[in-house]
Amino acid sequence: MKLLEHYTKQLEQLRQQGNFRQFTANRQQGRIIEIAGQHMLNLSSNDYLGLAADLELRQVFFDQCPLEQRWLSSSSSRLLTGNFPEYEQLEACMSQAFDGRAVLLFNSGYHMNIGILPALSDGKTLILADKLVHASMIDGIRLSSAKYLRYRHNDLNHLQQLLQKYHADDTYERIIVVTESIFSMDGDETDLNQLVSLKRQFAKVMLYVDEAHAIGVRGARGLGCAEQYAVINQIDFLVGTFGKALASVGGYLVCEPVIREYLINSMRPLIFSTALPPLSIAWTRFVFEHMQKMQKQRDHLVNLSHHLQHKVQSLGFCCPSSSHIVPVIIGDSQPAVDKANYLQAQGFYIMPVRPPTVPANSARLRISLTSQIQPEEIEQLVALL
């Protein structure tokens, strides 16, 4: 038992700091979440287009998917016997959407980010990453053999200074700039056009952009910020996830064919993982095709987002968001927890986000909007805030 005392003390310290976490059992129906008998409007989900909650859409999919095609396990990695037709069909479908570029699928966004960067990097690689990139990218960078530096969040002038300093260094054959398009905690976004312009100034530079929170909700067909700003072909490694707006599971990379082939031969999490069930891949393709036609929902989400951002700022809260992820930054952890508990008691399921997920003294309420939310509900929430 003495060996466990260290962990017990660490947990107690987390409780005292207001940073203790635990699973919460829940039931969900549409946009409503039920916890301990209380029904609340779900403002913590990443189901941005309401696709995961759409029972009719789910029924249409199962009606057109014969039982013999409902494989619930691939029982293998793709390189053995797991390369079912559903995989190649989804990759071909996505390739057509993304201007004919090559596409490679992964088991999850985390799996993707911890695998691609180590496979691409060696001792002659320098990675320059935005200070606030997701933990999965940080872990991928740390697993790589590359030297890495962090540039100030969304400060492309700082990035340019680093590029000017290191581009002439013969130690490095390539420099990979790593960022998100829409950042998951602040809801702000990087300037992709400026980033592409920077890349063109430096021959060694490659861009790695994670669209996890942009796929489905940005662009005329929902293909993300890269489509919105017409830079799909300028980003070397365009990655994203199916687990948010696309209501499925897994991740993807849009890249050049040579990169796809290289990763198939070198990316350890891809080579040594059992592939996702073919049924999941078939559902992803079904949703991906459906999602591209949902411009009405995307427009509604933009209008909701702008309205809530303005309201939160008018109340005096710091709110850096320019997207459907709207943080209300409180500061200390315990007040953020208390405010979240109050809002939940009033019927709005909003979770507090605390360190180490966000920097110290920046605990916040993270409001995650979906196209199912109505303007009058935003007004009720603002009144409570």
Secondary structure, DSSP 8 states (H G I E B T S, - for coil): -HHHHHHHHHHHHHHHHT--------EEETTEEEETTEEEEE-S---TTS-TT-HHHHHHHHHTS-GGG--S---S-IIIII--HHHHHHHHHHHHHTTT-EEEEES-HHHHHHHHHHHH--TTEEEEEETT--HHHHHHHHHSSSEEEEE-TT-HHHHHHHHHHHTT-TT-SEEEEEEESB-TTT--B--HHHHHHHHHH-TTEEEEEE-TTTTTTSSTTS--HHHHTT-GGG-SEEEEESSSTT-S--EEEEE-HHHHHHHHHH-HHHHTS----HHHHHHHHHHHHHHTT-HHHHHHHHHHHHHHHHHHHHTT-B----SSEEEEEEESHHHHHHHHHHHHHTTEE-EEE-TTSS-TT-EEEEEE--TT--HHHHHHHHHH-
